[in-house]
Amino acid sequence: MAGNYIMYLTGQHPHPPSDISLINPITHVALAFMNSALFNKVLTDPPTTKPEWEKKLFTTVDKVRKQFAPGTKVMIAIGGWGDTNGFSEAARTVDGRKNWAANVAAMVKEMGADGIDVDWEYPGGNGADYKQIPNSEKKWEIDAYPCLLSELRSALGSDKTISAAVPGLPRDMLAFTPETLPSILESVDFFNIMTYDLMNLRDTVTKHHTGLALSLESIDAYIAAGLPPSRANLGFAFYVKWFRTEAPTKGSGCDKNPIGCRTVLLEDPNTGESTGQAGAFSWNEPAPGEVASSFERALAGGRYDDYVPIHYGGVGEGGGHYFWDKKENIWWTWDTGEAIKKKMQPIMVARGLGGAFAWGLGEDGPKFTHLQALGTRIERDWDCEVISGCDWDR
């Protein structure tokens, strides 16, 4: 594997596959997560010890190294959805940035990690707390974010890897602009672009949560802002999402065309919390009881919405596996192995991307069929086409 092939390993599903053919191509493993606020304390002298740091993570770097091929980089992901306060506190002042970066560097050294994945969702606003703290009060973070990354690079040195998990929806790319990207790229090796959850609680009509067209729109937005394609990694989701729709009798039109039909209220307008009319689960867990029967129908009747490219402006539409359950008015959206395959040529190859990643590795257990599909297609369709040249006779 000549490019980046990255897997997040999570505390919810911490077990990688035993099949070494699925493990060997992986170039980076990001252990998710450590909380960003842990690193805002004044650096102790001597610094926090390795056992104390390890208590803050679900596993150890040493243990994970033994589960993957020699040479696989083991990184630690800091942040995640809902973890914004620690980053914001750190980024606010010069001293705060220096202290945070020094603490992270001390942790990396003590634990023996190869780098850091910065998962701030999101600098500039639109995070989980957007109803409590309006974006206008976070505008300063847009300029502070590159400064925080710069301090992190200085503290870690050039031999460690820094990646940034960045939003997939253009509406959330507040801190990733033609003005900010040059300084961000001075510190970050590559972007893990979260081209999933592209439908979420803030939407009011159905769409594919990790579909081809919306993923391409995301990638193109970053490239247009100045991100070199070779430093962009495409995100894949090893989980399923569902959303309750309005009944057709209310004029939503889901029975005629379930793509783009209206949902019920998914998000509390005051708190931003879920109204309980949507959800997600990984392949490593059963469907929740209240939607289990509906999901059985989805698996049996799901179909692929063919991608339709637009050659004169725009990126096209469609390109996702879905099912609308007319019995319970539920929209289902997920990737199959075939849907994964269909993203390779129009996105990975056509845009010349640097790699791919998935959330998350253990989430695809115990069968790991999506992992197998992703690894196979990357090697056949992207690695040979973009990186090394293809031998089409094999």
NORPE-V116044 format. One record per pair of residues at least 24 apart in sequence whose C-alpha atoms are under 8 Angstrom apart, sorted by the first residue. I is the first residue (numbers start at 0). GAP is how many residues later the second one is. If there is no record, write none. Layout:
i:I gap:GAP
i:I gap:GAP
This chain:
i:0 gap:24
i:0 gap:25
i:0 gap:26
i:0 gap:378
i:0 gap:382
i:1 gap:381
i:1 gap:385
i:1 gap:386
i:2 gap:351
i:2 gap:352
i:2 gap:380
i:2 gap:384
i:3 gap:24
i:3 gap:229
i:3 gap:350
i:3 gap:351
i:3 gap:352
i:3 gap:353
i:4 gap:350
i:4 gap:351
i:4 gap:352
i:5 gap:24
i:5 gap:349
i:5 gap:350
i:5 gap:351
i:5 gap:352
i:6 gap:350
i:6 gap:351
i:6 gap:352
i:6 gap:353
i:6 gap:354
i:7 gap:24
i:7 gap:349
i:7 gap:350
i:7 gap:351
i:7 gap:352
i:7 gap:353
i:8 gap:350
i:8 gap:351
i:8 gap:352
i:8 gap:353
i:9 gap:48
i:9 gap:350
i:9 gap:351
i:9 gap:352
i:10 gap:47
i:10 gap:48
i:12 gap:271
i:12 gap:348
i:12 gap:349
i:12 gap:350
i:13 gap:348
i:14 gap:346
i:14 gap:347
i:15 gap:51
i:15 gap:345
i:15 gap:346
i:15 gap:349
i:16 gap:345
i:16 gap:348
i:16 gap:349
i:16 gap:351
i:21 gap:349
i:21 gap:350
i:21 gap:353
i:22 gap:45
i:22 gap:46
i:23 gap:44
i:23 gap:45
i:24 gap:350
i:25 gap:43
i:25 gap:46
i:26 gap:44
i:26 gap:45
i:26 gap:46
i:27 gap:44
i:27 gap:45
i:27 gap:46
i:27 gap:47
i:28 gap:43
i:28 gap:44
i:28 gap:45
i:28 gap:46
i:29 gap:44
i:29 gap:45
i:29 gap:46
i:29 gap:47
i:29 gap:86
i:29 gap:87
i:30 gap:43
i:30 gap:44
i:30 gap:45
i:30 gap:46
i:31 gap:25
i:31 gap:44
i:31 gap:45
i:31 gap:46
i:31 gap:48
i:32 gap:24
i:32 gap:43
i:32 gap:44
i:32 gap:45
i:32 gap:46
i:32 gap:47
i:33 gap:42
i:33 gap:43
i:33 gap:44
i:33 gap:45
i:34 gap:43
i:34 gap:44
i:34 gap:48
i:34 gap:51
i:35 gap:42
i:35 gap:43
i:35 gap:47
i:35 gap:48
i:35 gap:49
i:35 gap:50
i:35 gap:51
i:36 gap:48
i:36 gap:49
i:36 gap:50
i:36 gap:52
i:37 gap:48
i:38 gap:47
i:38 gap:60
i:38 gap:61
i:38 gap:62
i:38 gap:64
i:38 gap:65
i:39 gap:46
i:39 gap:49
i:39 gap:50
i:39 gap:56
i:39 gap:59
i:39 gap:60
i:39 gap:63
i:40 gap:58
i:40 gap:59
i:40 gap:62
i:41 gap:57
i:42 gap:56
i:42 gap:59
i:42 gap:60
i:46 gap:59
i:47 gap:58
i:47 gap:59
i:48 gap:61
i:49 gap:57
i:49 gap:60
i:49 gap:61
i:52 gap:54
i:52 gap:58
i:53 gap:57
i:59 gap:51
i:60 gap:50
i:60 gap:51
i:60 gap:52
i:61 gap:49
i:61 gap:50
i:72 gap:40
i:72 gap:41
i:72 gap:42
i:73 gap:39
i:73 gap:40
i:73 gap:41
i:74 gap:38
i:74 gap:39
i:74 gap:40
i:74 gap:41
i:74 gap:42
i:74 gap:86
i:75 gap:37
i:75 gap:39
i:75 gap:40
i:75 gap:41
i:76 gap:39
i:76 gap:40
i:76 gap:41
i:76 gap:42
i:77 gap:38
i:77 gap:39
i:77 gap:40
i:77 gap:41
i:77 gap:42
i:78 gap:39
i:78 gap:40
i:78 gap:41
i:78 gap:42
i:79 gap:39
i:79 gap:40
i:79 gap:41
i:80 gap:39
i:80 gap:40
i:80 gap:46
i:80 gap:47
i:81 gap:39
i:81 gap:45
i:81 gap:46
i:81 gap:47
i:82 gap:37
i:82 gap:38
i:83 gap:36
i:83 gap:37
i:83 gap:38
i:83 gap:43
i:86 gap:33
i:87 gap:35
i:87 gap:53
i:89 gap:58
i:90 gap:50
i:90 gap:53
i:90 gap:54
i:90 gap:56
i:90 gap:57
i:91 gap:49
i:91 gap:52
i:96 gap:50
i:96 gap:51
i:96 gap:54
i:97 gap:50
i:97 gap:53
i:97 gap:54
i:99 gap:52
i:100 gap:47
i:100 gap:50
i:100 gap:51
i:100 gap:54
i:100 gap:55
i:101 gap:50
i:101 gap:53
i:103 gap:48
i:104 gap:47
i:104 gap:50
i:104 gap:51
i:113 gap:46
i:113 gap:47
i:114 gap:45
i:114 gap:46
i:114 gap:47
i:115 gap:44
i:115 gap:45
i:115 gap:46
i:115 gap:47
i:116 gap:45
i:116 gap:46
i:116 gap:47
i:116 gap:48
i:117 gap:44
i:117 gap:45
i:117 gap:46
i:117 gap:47
i:118 gap:45
i:118 gap:46
i:118 gap:47
i:119 gap:45
i:119 gap:46
i:120 gap:45
i:120 gap:46
i:121 gap:44
i:121 gap:45
i:121 gap:50
i:121 gap:53
i:122 gap:51
i:122 gap:52
i:123 gap:50
i:123 gap:51
i:124 gap:47
i:124 gap:49
i:125 gap:46
i:127 gap:144
i:128 gap:143
i:129 gap:142
i:130 gap:139
i:130 gap:140
i:130 gap:141
i:131 gap:139
i:140 gap:34
i:141 gap:32
i:141 gap:33
i:141 gap:38
i:142 gap:32
i:142 gap:37
i:144 gap:30
i:144 gap:39
i:145 gap:34
i:145 gap:37
i:145 gap:38
i:145 gap:41
i:148 gap:35
i:148 gap:38
i:148 gap:39
i:149 gap:34
i:149 gap:36
i:149 gap:37
i:151 gap:35
i:152 gap:34
i:152 gap:35
i:160 gap:27
i:160 gap:28
i:161 gap:25
i:161 gap:26
i:161 gap:27
i:161 gap:28
i:162 gap:25
i:162 gap:26
i:162 gap:27
i:162 gap:28
i:162 gap:29
i:163 gap:24
i:163 gap:26
i:163 gap:27
i:163 gap:28
i:164 gap:26
i:164 gap:27
i:164 gap:28
i:164 gap:29
i:165 gap:25
i:165 gap:26
i:165 gap:27
i:165 gap:28
i:166 gap:26
i:166 gap:27
i:166 gap:28
i:167 gap:25
i:167 gap:26
i:167 gap:27
i:167 gap:28
i:167 gap:29
i:167 gap:30
i:167 gap:47
i:167 gap:50
i:167 gap:51
i:168 gap:26
i:168 gap:29
i:168 gap:49
i:169 gap:48
i:169 gap:51
i:175 gap:46
i:175 gap:49
i:176 gap:48
i:176 gap:49
i:177 gap:46
i:177 gap:47
i:177 gap:48
i:180 gap:44
i:180 gap:45
i:180 gap:46
i:181 gap:44
i:184 gap:42
i:188 gap:42
i:189 gap:41
i:189 gap:42
i:189 gap:43
i:190 gap:40
i:190 gap:41
i:190 gap:42
i:191 gap:40
i:191 gap:41
i:191 gap:42
i:191 gap:43
i:191 gap:164
i:191 gap:165
i:192 gap:25
i:192 gap:26
i:192 gap:39
i:192 gap:40
i:192 gap:41
i:192 gap:42
i:193 gap:40
i:193 gap:41
i:193 gap:42
i:194 gap:39
i:194 gap:40
i:194 gap:41
i:195 gap:39
i:195 gap:40
i:195 gap:41
i:200 gap:65
i:200 gap:66
i:200 gap:73
i:200 gap:77
i:201 gap:64
i:201 gap:65
i:202 gap:63
i:203 gap:58
i:203 gap:59
i:203 gap:60
i:203 gap:61
i:203 gap:62
i:204 gap:54
i:204 gap:55
i:204 gap:56
i:204 gap:57
i:204 gap:58
i:205 gap:37
i:205 gap:39
i:205 gap:52
i:205 gap:53
i:205 gap:54
i:205 gap:55
i:205 gap:56
i:205 gap:57
i:205 gap:125
i:206 gap:52
i:206 gap:53
i:206 gap:126
i:207 gap:110
i:207 gap:111
i:207 gap:112
i:207 gap:113
i:207 gap:114
i:207 gap:125
i:207 gap:126
i:208 gap:32
i:208 gap:124
i:208 gap:125
i:209 gap:26
i:209 gap:27
i:209 gap:110
i:209 gap:123
i:209 gap:124
i:209 gap:125
i:210 gap:107
i:210 gap:108
i:210 gap:109
i:210 gap:110
i:210 gap:124
i:211 gap:95
i:211 gap:105
i:211 gap:106
i:211 gap:107
i:211 gap:108
i:211 gap:130
i:211 gap:131
i:211 gap:135
i:212 gap:94
i:212 gap:102
i:212 gap:103
i:212 gap:104
i:212 gap:105
i:212 gap:106
i:213 gap:103
i:213 gap:104
i:215 gap:99
i:215 gap:130
i:215 gap:131
i:216 gap:97
i:216 gap:98
i:228 gap:122
i:228 gap:123
i:228 gap:124
i:228 gap:125
i:229 gap:122
i:229 gap:123
i:229 gap:124
i:229 gap:125
i:230 gap:122
i:230 gap:123
i:230 gap:124
i:231 gap:121
i:231 gap:122
i:231 gap:123
i:232 gap:120
i:232 gap:121
i:232 gap:122
i:232 gap:123
i:232 gap:124
i:233 gap:114
i:233 gap:119
i:233 gap:121
i:233 gap:122
i:233 gap:123
i:234 gap:121
i:234 gap:122
i:234 gap:123
i:234 gap:124
i:235 gap:104
i:235 gap:120
i:235 gap:121
i:235 gap:122
i:235 gap:123
i:236 gap:97
i:236 gap:98
i:236 gap:121
i:236 gap:122
i:236 gap:123
i:237 gap:44
i:237 gap:45
i:237 gap:97
i:237 gap:120
i:237 gap:121
i:237 gap:122
i:237 gap:123
i:237 gap:125
i:237 gap:126
i:237 gap:132
i:238 gap:41
i:238 gap:42
i:238 gap:43
i:238 gap:44
i:238 gap:95
i:238 gap:96
i:238 gap:124
i:238 gap:125
i:239 gap:40
i:239 gap:41
i:239 gap:42
i:239 gap:43
i:239 gap:92
i:239 gap:93
i:239 gap:94
i:239 gap:95
i:240 gap:37
i:240 gap:38
i:240 gap:39
i:240 gap:40
i:240 gap:91
i:240 gap:92
i:240 gap:93
i:241 gap:36
i:241 gap:37
i:241 gap:38
i:241 gap:88
i:241 gap:89
i:241 gap:90
i:241 gap:91
i:242 gap:34
i:242 gap:35
i:242 gap:36
i:242 gap:87
i:242 gap:88
i:242 gap:89
i:243 gap:33
i:243 gap:34
i:243 gap:85
i:243 gap:86
i:243 gap:87
i:244 gap:84
i:244 gap:85
i:244 gap:86
i:245 gap:83
i:246 gap:82
i:253 gap:70
i:254 gap:71
i:257 gap:66
i:257 gap:73
i:281 gap:81
i:281 gap:82
i:282 gap:80
i:282 gap:81
i:282 gap:82
i:283 gap:78
i:283 gap:79
i:283 gap:80
i:283 gap:81
i:283 gap:82
i:293 gap:31
i:293 gap:34
i:293 gap:36
i:294 gap:37
i:296 gap:28
i:297 gap:24
i:297 gap:25
i:297 gap:26
i:297 gap:27
i:297 gap:34
i:303 gap:35
i:335 gap:34
i:336 gap:32
i:336 gap:33
i:336 gap:36
i:336 gap:37
i:337 gap:35
i:339 gap:30
i:339 gap:33
i:339 gap:34
i:339 gap:37
i:340 gap:32
i:340 gap:33
i:340 gap:36
i:343 gap:33
i:343 gap:34
i:343 gap:37
i:343 gap:38
i:344 gap:36
i:344 gap:37
i:347 gap:34
i:348 gap:32
i:348 gap:33
i:348 gap:36
i:348 gap:37
i:351 gap:34
